[in-house]
Amino acid sequence: MKKFSTLVLTLGMLMAVSSQVEAKGCIKGAAVGAVAGHVAHHHGVLGAAAGCAVGHHEANKKQANDDNKAAQKH
């Protein structure tokens, strides 16, 4: 029952946040995270959530770096 409660809570939080977040980097990160989570004792959903967050963060960093490079050229 504890696993089910944790899963429901996690999915609820993801659904609340997912409507506010752009998908940049999320799909790729989620795929990698899901595979890694599945290999690490069948935690694919948690791995996908974490991978999505990390992928989105990395995409934002790349976008900021690209914006800075473009601003320096002009």
Phi and psi restraints in degrees (range 20) as a CNS / XPLOR table:
assign (resid 1 and name C) (resid 2 and name N)
       (resid 2 and name CA) (resid 2 and name C) 1.0 -65.0 20.0 2
assign (resid 2 and name N) (resid 2 and name CA)
       (resid 2 and name C) (resid 3 and name N) 1.0 -39.5 20.0 2
assign (resid 2 and name C) (resid 3 and name N)
       (resid 3 and name CA) (resid 3 and name C) 1.0 -64.0 20.0 2
assign (resid 3 and name N) (resid 3 and name CA)
       (resid 3 and name C) (resid 4 and name N) 1.0 -41.4 20.0 2
assign (resid 3 and name C) (resid 4 and name N)
       (resid 4 and name CA) (resid 4 and name C) 1.0 -64.1 20.0 2
assign (resid 4 and name N) (resid 4 and name CA)
       (resid 4 and name C) (resid 5 and name N) 1.0 -42.7 20.0 2
assign (resid 4 and name C) (resid 5 and name N)
       (resid 5 and name CA) (resid 5 and name C) 1.0 -62.8 20.0 2
assign (resid 5 and name N) (resid 5 and name CA)
       (resid 5 and name C) (resid 6 and name N) 1.0 -42.2 20.0 2
assign (resid 5 and name C) (resid 6 and name N)
       (resid 6 and name CA) (resid 6 and name C) 1.0 -63.8 20.0 2
assign (resid 6 and name N) (resid 6 and name CA)
       (resid 6 and name C) (resid 7 and name N) 1.0 -41.5 20.0 2
assign (resid 6 and name C) (resid 7 and name N)
       (resid 7 and name CA) (resid 7 and name C) 1.0 -63.9 20.0 2
assign (resid 7 and name N) (resid 7 and name CA)
       (resid 7 and name C) (resid 8 and name N) 1.0 -45.2 20.0 2
assign (resid 7 and name C) (resid 8 and name N)
       (resid 8 and name CA) (resid 8 and name C) 1.0 -62.8 20.0 2
assign (resid 8 and name N) (resid 8 and name CA)
       (resid 8 and name C) (resid 9 and name N) 1.0 -43.5 20.0 2
assign (resid 8 and name C) (resid 9 and name N)
       (resid 9 and name CA) (resid 9 and name C) 1.0 -63.0 20.0 2
assign (resid 9 and name N) (resid 9 and name CA)
       (resid 9 and name C) (resid 10 and name N) 1.0 -44.5 20.0 2
assign (resid 9 and name C) (resid 10 and name N)
       (resid 10 and name CA) (resid 10 and name C) 1.0 -62.9 20.0 2
assign (resid 10 and name N) (resid 10 and name CA)
       (resid 10 and name C) (resid 11 and name N) 1.0 -45.5 20.0 2
assign (resid 10 and name C) (resid 11 and name N)
       (resid 11 and name CA) (resid 11 and name C) 1.0 -65.1 20.0 2
assign (resid 11 and name N) (resid 11 and name CA)
       (resid 11 and name C) (resid 12 and name N) 1.0 -38.2 20.0 2
assign (resid 11 and name C) (resid 12 and name N)
       (resid 12 and name CA) (resid 12 and name C) 1.0 -61.8 20.0 2
assign (resid 12 and name N) (resid 12 and name CA)
       (resid 12 and name C) (resid 13 and name N) 1.0 -42.8 20.0 2
assign (resid 12 and name C) (resid 13 and name N)
       (resid 13 and name CA) (resid 13 and name C) 1.0 -66.2 20.0 2
assign (resid 13 and name N) (resid 13 and name CA)
       (resid 13 and name C) (resid 14 and name N) 1.0 -40.3 20.0 2
assign (resid 13 and name C) (resid 14 and name N)
       (resid 14 and name CA) (resid 14 and name C) 1.0 -64.5 20.0 2
assign (resid 14 and name N) (resid 14 and name CA)
       (resid 14 and name C) (resid 15 and name N) 1.0 -39.8 20.0 2
assign (resid 14 and name C) (resid 15 and name N)
       (resid 15 and name CA) (resid 15 and name C) 1.0 -66.3 20.0 2
assign (resid 15 and name N) (resid 15 and name CA)
       (resid 15 and name C) (resid 16 and name N) 1.0 -36.2 20.0 2
assign (resid 15 and name C) (resid 16 and name N)
       (resid 16 and name CA) (resid 16 and name C) 1.0 -67.9 20.0 2
assign (resid 16 and name N) (resid 16 and name CA)
       (resid 16 and name C) (resid 17 and name N) 1.0 -39.6 20.0 2
assign (resid 16 and name C) (resid 17 and name N)
       (resid 17 and name CA) (resid 17 and name C) 1.0 -80.7 20.0 2
assign (resid 17 and name N) (resid 17 and name CA)
       (resid 17 and name C) (resid 18 and name N) 1.0 -33.4 20.0 2
assign (resid 17 and name C) (resid 18 and name N)
       (resid 18 and name CA) (resid 18 and name C) 1.0 -63.8 20.0 2
assign (resid 18 and name N) (resid 18 and name CA)
       (resid 18 and name C) (resid 19 and name N) 1.0 -26.8 20.0 2
assign (resid 18 and name C) (resid 19 and name N)
       (resid 19 and name CA) (resid 19 and name C) 1.0 -74.9 20.0 2
assign (resid 19 and name N) (resid 19 and name CA)
       (resid 19 and name C) (resid 20 and name N) 1.0 -16.0 20.0 2
assign (resid 19 and name C) (resid 20 and name N)
       (resid 20 and name CA) (resid 20 and name C) 1.0 -101.9 20.0 2
assign (resid 20 and name N) (resid 20 and name CA)
       (resid 20 and name C) (resid 21 and name N) 1.0 -7.0 20.0 2
assign (resid 20 and name C) (resid 21 and name N)
       (resid 21 and name CA) (resid 21 and name C) 1.0 -110.6 20.0 2
assign (resid 21 and name N) (resid 21 and name CA)
       (resid 21 and name C) (resid 22 and name N) 1.0 139.1 20.0 2
assign (resid 21 and name C) (resid 22 and name N)
       (resid 22 and name CA) (resid 22 and name C) 1.0 -74.5 20.0 2
assign (resid 22 and name N) (resid 22 and name CA)
       (resid 22 and name C) (resid 23 and name N) 1.0 157.9 20.0 2
assign (resid 22 and name C) (resid 23 and name N)
       (resid 23 and name CA) (resid 23 and name C) 1.0 -89.4 20.0 2
assign (resid 23 and name N) (resid 23 and name CA)
       (resid 23 and name C) (resid 24 and name N) 1.0 7.2 20.0 2
assign (resid 23 and name C) (resid 24 and name N)
       (resid 24 and name CA) (resid 24 and name C) 1.0 -58.7 20.0 2
assign (resid 24 and name N) (resid 24 and name CA)
       (resid 24 and name C) (resid 25 and name N) 1.0 119.6 20.0 2
assign (resid 24 and name C) (resid 25 and name N)
       (resid 25 and name CA) (resid 25 and name C) 1.0 79.8 20.0 2
assign (resid 25 and name N) (resid 25 and name CA)
       (resid 25 and name C) (resid 26 and name N) 1.0 -11.7 20.0 2
assign (resid 25 and name C) (resid 26 and name N)
       (resid 26 and name CA) (resid 26 and name C) 1.0 -71.2 20.0 2
assign (resid 26 and name N) (resid 26 and name CA)
       (resid 26 and name C) (resid 27 and name N) 1.0 -43.8 20.0 2
assign (resid 26 and name C) (resid 27 and name N)
       (resid 27 and name CA) (resid 27 and name C) 1.0 -63.3 20.0 2
assign (resid 27 and name N) (resid 27 and name CA)
       (resid 27 and name C) (resid 28 and name N) 1.0 -48.2 20.0 2
assign (resid 27 and name C) (resid 28 and name N)
       (resid 28 and name CA) (resid 28 and name C) 1.0 -63.8 20.0 2
assign (resid 28 and name N) (resid 28 and name CA)
       (resid 28 and name C) (resid 29 and name N) 1.0 -44.5 20.0 2
assign (resid 28 and name C) (resid 29 and name N)
       (resid 29 and name CA) (resid 29 and name C) 1.0 -65.3 20.0 2
assign (resid 29 and name N) (resid 29 and name CA)
       (resid 29 and name C) (resid 30 and name N) 1.0 -38.4 20.0 2
assign (resid 29 and name C) (resid 30 and name N)
       (resid 30 and name CA) (resid 30 and name C) 1.0 -65.9 20.0 2
assign (resid 30 and name N) (resid 30 and name CA)
       (resid 30 and name C) (resid 31 and name N) 1.0 -39.6 20.0 2
assign (resid 30 and name C) (resid 31 and name N)
       (resid 31 and name CA) (resid 31 and name C) 1.0 -64.1 20.0 2
assign (resid 31 and name N) (resid 31 and name CA)
       (resid 31 and name C) (resid 32 and name N) 1.0 -46.4 20.0 2
assign (resid 31 and name C) (resid 32 and name N)
       (resid 32 and name CA) (resid 32 and name C) 1.0 -65.4 20.0 2
assign (resid 32 and name N) (resid 32 and name CA)
       (resid 32 and name C) (resid 33 and name N) 1.0 -43.1 20.0 2
assign (resid 32 and name C) (resid 33 and name N)
       (resid 33 and name CA) (resid 33 and name C) 1.0 -64.7 20.0 2
assign (resid 33 and name N) (resid 33 and name CA)
       (resid 33 and name C) (resid 34 and name N) 1.0 -37.6 20.0 2
assign (resid 33 and name C) (resid 34 and name N)
       (resid 34 and name CA) (resid 34 and name C) 1.0 -65.0 20.0 2
assign (resid 34 and name N) (resid 34 and name CA)
       (resid 34 and name C) (resid 35 and name N) 1.0 -42.4 20.0 2
assign (resid 34 and name C) (resid 35 and name N)
       (resid 35 and name CA) (resid 35 and name C) 1.0 -65.5 20.0 2
assign (resid 35 and name N) (resid 35 and name CA)
       (resid 35 and name C) (resid 36 and name N) 1.0 -45.3 20.0 2
assign (resid 35 and name C) (resid 36 and name N)
       (resid 36 and name CA) (resid 36 and name C) 1.0 -64.1 20.0 2
assign (resid 36 and name N) (resid 36 and name CA)
       (resid 36 and name C) (resid 37 and name N) 1.0 -40.7 20.0 2
assign (resid 36 and name C) (resid 37 and name N)
       (resid 37 and name CA) (resid 37 and name C) 1.0 -66.5 20.0 2
assign (resid 37 and name N) (resid 37 and name CA)
       (resid 37 and name C) (resid 38 and name N) 1.0 -36.7 20.0 2
assign (resid 37 and name C) (resid 38 and name N)
       (resid 38 and name CA) (resid 38 and name C) 1.0 -65.9 20.0 2
assign (resid 38 and name N) (resid 38 and name CA)
       (resid 38 and name C) (resid 39 and name N) 1.0 -41.9 20.0 2
assign (resid 38 and name C) (resid 39 and name N)
       (resid 39 and name CA) (resid 39 and name C) 1.0 -66.1 20.0 2
assign (resid 39 and name N) (resid 39 and name CA)
       (resid 39 and name C) (resid 40 and name N) 1.0 -35.7 20.0 2
assign (resid 39 and name C) (resid 40 and name N)
       (resid 40 and name CA) (resid 40 and name C) 1.0 -88.0 20.0 2
assign (resid 40 and name N) (resid 40 and name CA)
       (resid 40 and name C) (resid 41 and name N) 1.0 71.0 20.0 2
assign (resid 40 and name C) (resid 41 and name N)
       (resid 41 and name CA) (resid 41 and name C) 1.0 66.0 20.0 2
assign (resid 41 and name N) (resid 41 and name CA)
       (resid 41 and name C) (resid 42 and name N) 1.0 41.7 20.0 2
assign (resid 41 and name C) (resid 42 and name N)
       (resid 42 and name CA) (resid 42 and name C) 1.0 58.5 20.0 2
assign (resid 42 and name N) (resid 42 and name CA)
       (resid 42 and name C) (resid 43 and name N) 1.0 48.5 20.0 2
assign (resid 42 and name C) (resid 43 and name N)
       (resid 43 and name CA) (resid 43 and name C) 1.0 -114.1 20.0 2
assign (resid 43 and name N) (resid 43 and name CA)
       (resid 43 and name C) (resid 44 and name N) 1.0 52.0 20.0 2
assign (resid 43 and name C) (resid 44 and name N)
       (resid 44 and name CA) (resid 44 and name C) 1.0 -63.4 20.0 2
assign (resid 44 and name N) (resid 44 and name CA)
       (resid 44 and name C) (resid 45 and name N) 1.0 -39.7 20.0 2
assign (resid 44 and name C) (resid 45 and name N)
       (resid 45 and name CA) (resid 45 and name C) 1.0 -67.2 20.0 2
assign (resid 45 and name N) (resid 45 and name CA)
       (resid 45 and name C) (resid 46 and name N) 1.0 -44.8 20.0 2
assign (resid 45 and name C) (resid 46 and name N)
       (resid 46 and name CA) (resid 46 and name C) 1.0 -65.4 20.0 2
assign (resid 46 and name N) (resid 46 and name CA)
       (resid 46 and name C) (resid 47 and name N) 1.0 -38.2 20.0 2
assign (resid 46 and name C) (resid 47 and name N)
       (resid 47 and name CA) (resid 47 and name C) 1.0 -64.2 20.0 2
assign (resid 47 and name N) (resid 47 and name CA)
       (resid 47 and name C) (resid 48 and name N) 1.0 -39.4 20.0 2
assign (resid 47 and name C) (resid 48 and name N)
       (resid 48 and name CA) (resid 48 and name C) 1.0 -65.3 20.0 2
assign (resid 48 and name N) (resid 48 and name CA)
       (resid 48 and name C) (resid 49 and name N) 1.0 -41.2 20.0 2
assign (resid 48 and name C) (resid 49 and name N)
       (resid 49 and name CA) (resid 49 and name C) 1.0 -63.6 20.0 2
assign (resid 49 and name N) (resid 49 and name CA)
       (resid 49 and name C) (resid 50 and name N) 1.0 -46.1 20.0 2
assign (resid 49 and name C) (resid 50 and name N)
       (resid 50 and name CA) (resid 50 and name C) 1.0 -66.3 20.0 2
assign (resid 50 and name N) (resid 50 and name CA)
       (resid 50 and name C) (resid 51 and name N) 1.0 -41.0 20.0 2
assign (resid 50 and name C) (resid 51 and name N)
       (resid 51 and name CA) (resid 51 and name C) 1.0 -62.7 20.0 2
assign (resid 51 and name N) (resid 51 and name CA)
       (resid 51 and name C) (resid 52 and name N) 1.0 -38.2 20.0 2
assign (resid 51 and name C) (resid 52 and name N)
       (resid 52 and name CA) (resid 52 and name C) 1.0 -62.4 20.0 2
assign (resid 52 and name N) (resid 52 and name CA)
       (resid 52 and name C) (resid 53 and name N) 1.0 -45.7 20.0 2
assign (resid 52 and name C) (resid 53 and name N)
       (resid 53 and name CA) (resid 53 and name C) 1.0 -62.5 20.0 2
assign (resid 53 and name N) (resid 53 and name CA)
       (resid 53 and name C) (resid 54 and name N) 1.0 -45.3 20.0 2
assign (resid 53 and name C) (resid 54 and name N)
       (resid 54 and name CA) (resid 54 and name C) 1.0 -66.8 20.0 2
assign (resid 54 and name N) (resid 54 and name CA)
       (resid 54 and name C) (resid 55 and name N) 1.0 -43.6 20.0 2
assign (resid 54 and name C) (resid 55 and name N)
       (resid 55 and name CA) (resid 55 and name C) 1.0 -61.7 20.0 2
assign (resid 55 and name N) (resid 55 and name CA)
       (resid 55 and name C) (resid 56 and name N) 1.0 -40.3 20.0 2
assign (resid 55 and name C) (resid 56 and name N)
       (resid 56 and name CA) (resid 56 and name C) 1.0 -65.4 20.0 2
assign (resid 56 and name N) (resid 56 and name CA)
       (resid 56 and name C) (resid 57 and name N) 1.0 -42.2 20.0 2
assign (resid 56 and name C) (resid 57 and name N)
       (resid 57 and name CA) (resid 57 and name C) 1.0 -61.1 20.0 2
assign (resid 57 and name N) (resid 57 and name CA)
       (resid 57 and name C) (resid 58 and name N) 1.0 -46.0 20.0 2
assign (resid 57 and name C) (resid 58 and name N)
       (resid 58 and name CA) (resid 58 and name C) 1.0 -64.8 20.0 2
assign (resid 58 and name N) (resid 58 and name CA)
       (resid 58 and name C) (resid 59 and name N) 1.0 -38.3 20.0 2
assign (resid 58 and name C) (resid 59 and name N)
       (resid 59 and name CA) (resid 59 and name C) 1.0 -64.5 20.0 2
assign (resid 59 and name N) (resid 59 and name CA)
       (resid 59 and name C) (resid 60 and name N) 1.0 -38.4 20.0 2
assign (resid 59 and name C) (resid 60 and name N)
       (resid 60 and name CA) (resid 60 and name C) 1.0 -65.9 20.0 2
assign (resid 60 and name N) (resid 60 and name CA)
       (resid 60 and name C) (resid 61 and name N) 1.0 -40.7 20.0 2
assign (resid 60 and name C) (resid 61 and name N)
       (resid 61 and name CA) (resid 61 and name C) 1.0 -63.1 20.0 2
assign (resid 61 and name N) (resid 61 and name CA)
       (resid 61 and name C) (resid 62 and name N) 1.0 -42.6 20.0 2
assign (resid 61 and name C) (resid 62 and name N)
       (resid 62 and name CA) (resid 62 and name C) 1.0 -63.9 20.0 2
assign (resid 62 and name N) (resid 62 and name CA)
       (resid 62 and name C) (resid 63 and name N) 1.0 -41.7 20.0 2
assign (resid 62 and name C) (resid 63 and name N)
       (resid 63 and name CA) (resid 63 and name C) 1.0 -63.4 20.0 2
assign (resid 63 and name N) (resid 63 and name CA)
       (resid 63 and name C) (resid 64 and name N) 1.0 -41.4 20.0 2
assign (resid 63 and name C) (resid 64 and name N)
       (resid 64 and name CA) (resid 64 and name C) 1.0 -64.1 20.0 2
assign (resid 64 and name N) (resid 64 and name CA)
       (resid 64 and name C) (resid 65 and name N) 1.0 -42.1 20.0 2
assign (resid 64 and name C) (resid 65 and name N)
       (resid 65 and name CA) (resid 65 and name C) 1.0 -63.9 20.0 2
assign (resid 65 and name N) (resid 65 and name CA)
       (resid 65 and name C) (resid 66 and name N) 1.0 -41.7 20.0 2
assign (resid 65 and name C) (resid 66 and name N)
       (resid 66 and name CA) (resid 66 and name C) 1.0 -64.2 20.0 2
assign (resid 66 and name N) (resid 66 and name CA)
       (resid 66 and name C) (resid 67 and name N) 1.0 -40.4 20.0 2
assign (resid 66 and name C) (resid 67 and name N)
       (resid 67 and name CA) (resid 67 and name C) 1.0 -63.9 20.0 2
assign (resid 67 and name N) (resid 67 and name CA)
       (resid 67 and name C) (resid 68 and name N) 1.0 -40.5 20.0 2
assign (resid 67 and name C) (resid 68 and name N)
       (resid 68 and name CA) (resid 68 and name C) 1.0 -65.5 20.0 2
assign (resid 68 and name N) (resid 68 and name CA)
       (resid 68 and name C) (resid 69 and name N) 1.0 -41.3 20.0 2
assign (resid 68 and name C) (resid 69 and name N)
       (resid 69 and name CA) (resid 69 and name C) 1.0 -64.6 20.0 2
assign (resid 69 and name N) (resid 69 and name CA)
       (resid 69 and name C) (resid 70 and name N) 1.0 -40.8 20.0 2
assign (resid 69 and name C) (resid 70 and name N)
       (resid 70 and name CA) (resid 70 and name C) 1.0 -66.8 20.0 2
assign (resid 70 and name N) (resid 70 and name CA)
       (resid 70 and name C) (resid 71 and name N) 1.0 -36.6 20.0 2
assign (resid 70 and name C) (resid 71 and name N)
       (resid 71 and name CA) (resid 71 and name C) 1.0 -70.0 20.0 2
assign (resid 71 and name N) (resid 71 and name CA)
       (resid 71 and name C) (resid 72 and name N) 1.0 -33.6 20.0 2
assign (resid 71 and name C) (resid 72 and name N)
       (resid 72 and name CA) (resid 72 and name C) 1.0 -72.6 20.0 2
assign (resid 72 and name N) (resid 72 and name CA)
       (resid 72 and name C) (resid 73 and name N) 1.0 -28.3 20.0 2
assign (resid 72 and name C) (resid 73 and name N)
       (resid 73 and name CA) (resid 73 and name C) 1.0 -72.2 20.0 2
assign (resid 73 and name N) (resid 73 and name CA)
       (resid 73 and name C) (resid 74 and name N) 1.0 -27.5 20.0 2
